[in-house]
């Protein structure tokens, strides 16, 4: 079963932004629609109503059927809340799907024209659209016996703008390395599922996400991985509340944008 976009929201803007800008639309959980002037990608698309025994708590900000054909679909790792096969089967991508090394077999029968497997720091380019696969501190097994699937995030760049999608990660010193090697305009950072049972040193709490954002040297931060599937035991509103408190303490509140699902943020 797929979740439906709430009827009270205005339809999302599907026309591309003007040259030299990027539009970031949060769909929910870790799902984002990224639009550049001539290119678009969707990351970790998931329209499921349920994640195992956990029911979706926030409706997607866009209808799955409203997503236009994109250049690429990007999947950060093989976990079921990020690699959601029923959603992937419906999406259309001219250049195919990108997955971490070892996960190609999971998506090869989903109808994409090409499957691109990437290791950390690999890069691919289509016209002016560039995708770089970045490391993180997480794990990639879809099933218990998996020991061969990589995981990570992506930097997506086109038209002079760059967006970093962290994927799932605990805090680690690799964020500093990413920031030293890549200029990032907007960082999409996970802030939820840090309490048991889901934390286990593989997710960041809001304060750690702010620290990672600082390490990256990005200009803006948009949070994700909260308020959609209750994967940790933290209260529903706590991740955003702690994020805003930490940003205020550090004097960087103007760099933190909290999106409404389905409403694009342009930069």
N, C-alpha and C positions, 0 to 999 in steps of 0.2 A: 504494500500500500504506500502511495505517495502522499505527503502532506501537501496541502493547497496554500497558495498565497492568500493572505487576508484580503477580503473584498473591500475593506475600508481604505486601503492604501491607494494612492494615485499610481497609475501604470508607470513602471520604471522607464527612464529615458534610454532608448535603444539607438538613437542616432549617435554617430561617433562624435567625440569632442573635437574642438578646433585644433589646428596644427600646434604642436608644442605643448599640449596638455594631456593629462590622463584622467580618466574617470574610474573610480573604484566603487563598486557596489557590493555591499555585504549581503549575501543571500541567507546566511545563518551558519552557525557552527564554524567550520573552517572554509566554507564555500564562498568564493568571490568571483565576480565578473569584472574583468579588467579591460577597459576600452582605451585605445590610443586612436590617433587621427585616422590611421589606415589599417589598424590591426586590432584583434581582440583575442583574449584567452579566458578560459574559465579554470579555476583551481579547486581541487577537491570537491567536486559537485556531489551533493547529497540531499535528495528530496524525501528521504525515508520518514515515515511516521514513527517507526520504532527502530531502536538500536538494541537488538537482543530483547531483554526484558524491560528496557528503559524507553518510555514514551517521549516523543518530541514535545518540548514545552514552548517553543517559539515557531510560529509558522514561517515558511520560507518567504523571503521578500520579493521573489519573482516566481511566476509560473514556469514550470519546466518547459512547457510547450511554447513559451514566449522567448526562450533563449534562441537568438539567431545562430546561424552557422558561424563558428569561430575559426581562427587560424589553428589553435592548438588547445587541447585539454591537458592539464597538468595534474598529476597525482603525486602527493608527497611521500606516501608510504602505503603499505598494503592493509593496514588495519581497517576493519569494516566501516568505521565511521568516516573514513577518508576515501577509501576505494569502494564506492557503492555501485555494484554492477548494474542494478536496474536503472539507475540514473544515467550511467555511462552509455547504456545501450540506446538511449533515446537521443543523446547529443550528437551533433554533426560537427566535424572539424576537418577543414580542408587539408591540413598537413598531418593530421593524426593525433595520437596521444603520446605523452611523455610520462615515463615512470622510472623510478630508481632501478638500478641494476638488480636483476633477479626477479622482477615482478612482471616482465613481459608476458609470460605464459598465462597470467591471470586475466589479461585484457585482449589477447590476440584474437579471440572469437567474438568480440563485441561490435564488430562492424566498422572499425576505423580503417582508413586507407593505409596507415603506417603506424608502427609501434616503435618508439624511440626509447631505448634504455640508456640511462645516464648514471655515471659514477660521480662522486663529489669532485667539483671543479670542472667537470665536462661542460662544454658550451655548444649550442647549436644556433644556427641563424637562418631565418627565412626572410628574404628581402631585408628590411631594416629592423625586423623583430629579432631580438637576441634573448636566449634563455640560458642561464647559468645555474647549474645544480650545486647547491651549497651544503656543507656538512651541518649536522646538529647532534644533540645528545639524546637519543631515543632508542627505539628498536623497530624492526620491520616485519616480524613474523605475522603471517595471516593465520597460521595454525601452529600448534605447540611445537611440532617437529621441524618447522622452518628454521634453517640456519644460514640461508643464502640470500636473503632479501635485504637490499640496502634501504636507506631512508634519508630524508634531508629536506631542505627547502629549495626555493627558486628565487633568483633575481630575474625579473622580466623587464626588458628595456626596449624602447622604441621612441623615435622622435625627440630624443633628448630628455626623456623622463624615465625613471626607474622605480619599480615596486619590488620589495622584498617580501615574500611569503615564507614565514619561518618554518611552516609545518609544525609538528609537535616536537617539543624539546624541553629538557631541563636546562637550567643555566649552565653554561660552560665557557671557557676562555676562547672558544672558537669564534664568538661574536666579534671580539676585537680583531681577529684576523680577517674576517669577512669585511669589516668596516675599513680596514687598512687597504684592502685590495679593490673594493668596489664602492663607488659613490651611490648612495641610496636616497631617494626622495621620500618615499613612503614605506614604512615598515609595518607589516601586518603581524602582530605578535600575540601568541596565545597567553591567556591570563586565567584559565579555569582548569578544573579537574585536578587540583593540587592536593586536596585532602583524600584520605583513604576512601575507597579502595583503589582509586585510579592514580594517585600521585606517584608513589614508588620511585622517586628520584628520576622520573622521566618527563615531568611537566613542571612548568614554572608557576609560582604564585605571582600576584600582580607586582609586588616590589621587585622581584627578580626580573620580570618582563621589562620594567622600566630601566633597570640596570643594563639589561641586554640592549635595549633601545639606545641607551647612552653609549655603550661600547660600539655600536654600529655607526654612530655619528649620523643617523638619518635625520631628516628634517621634520617629519610628522610620524606619529604612531597611531594606528587604528587597531584596537583590540579585537580578538576573535577567540573561538573555542571556549565560549561561556554562554550561559543562558539559553541553550538549545537542547542538548541532551545532558541530563544530570549524571555525569560520569564520576563526580566526586561528591563528598558529603558536605561541602561548603554551602551555606545558604544561597539561594537563587540570586539575590542582589549584591552579595558580598564582593565578588571579583571587581565589578565596576566601582563600587564604593571605595575599596582599598586602592585601586588604580588611581582614582582622582585624588585621594588623600595623599598618596605618595608623590604624585605630580605637583600638587600644591606645596608640599613640604620642600620639594626641590626647586620650586619656582619655574616649572616648565609646563604649566597647565595649558598654555596656548598651543603647545605642540601635540596635545592629545585630543583626538577627535573620536567621539562616541557616535557611531552611525546608527540610524534607524534602518532596519532591514528593508532593502529594496530602494533606498534613496541614495543615489550616486553622490560621491564626494569628488569634486574636480580640483586639480592642482596644476 
